[in-house]
Amino acid sequence: MTLATSRSTAGTTPTIATATQGSSLADVLERVLDKGIVIAGDISVSVGSTELLSIRIRLLVSSVDKAKEMGINWWESDPYLSSRTQQLLATNQQLLETNQHLQTRLAHLEAELKSLKAG
């Protein structure tokens, strides 16, 4: 998309010409994903001079390849976004059950040891 700006020598207001060639949504999306786009904003809620709430918003829109070039790859290590999620949840459940079983067994052994010392 090419924009041309021209100034009139006699007038005081600049004019902006329209795009010289049309761009489809697919073209624009391809450019955004290829180059990336960052949208940033700050929101703060204050009463008088006291700040009650501060929110910083950062949004990056890019392709996966472009994000990896920038060193952003958090989705690769997030267990909820990987195909191994179900496997990890099952393993976690097994570990919790084993831990519970061992705690019960330890409590029985401690009770038996206590009764042997008393007797």
KAZIUR-V335541 format. One record per pair of residues at least 4 apart in sequence whose C-alpha atoms are under 7 Angstrom apart, sorted by the first residue. I is the first residue (numbers start at 1). J is the second residue. Records with the same first field share a line. If there is no record, write none. Layout:
BEGIN
I->J, J
END
This chain:
BEGIN
1->19, 21, 22, 23
2->19, 20, 21
3->17, 18, 19, 20
4->16, 17
5->15, 16, 17
6->14, 15, 16
7->14, 15
8->14
23->27, 28
24->28
25->29
26->30
27->31
28->32
29->33
30->34
31->35
32->36, 37, 62
33->61, 62, 63
34->62, 63, 66
35->62
36->61, 62
37->60, 61, 62
38->59, 60, 61
39->58, 59, 60
40->57, 58, 59
41->56, 57, 58
42->55, 56, 57
43->54, 55, 56
44->53, 54, 55
45->51, 52, 53, 54
46->50, 51, 52, 53
47->51
62->66, 67
63->67
64->68
65->69
66->70
67->71, 72, 73
68->72, 73
74->78
75->81
78->82
79->84, 85
80->85
84->88
85->89
86->90
87->91
88->92
89->93
90->94
91->95
92->96
93->97
94->98
95->99
96->100
97->101
98->102
99->103
100->104
101->105
102->106
103->107
104->108
105->109
106->110
107->111
108->112
109->113
110->114
111->115
112->116
113->117
114->118
115->119
END
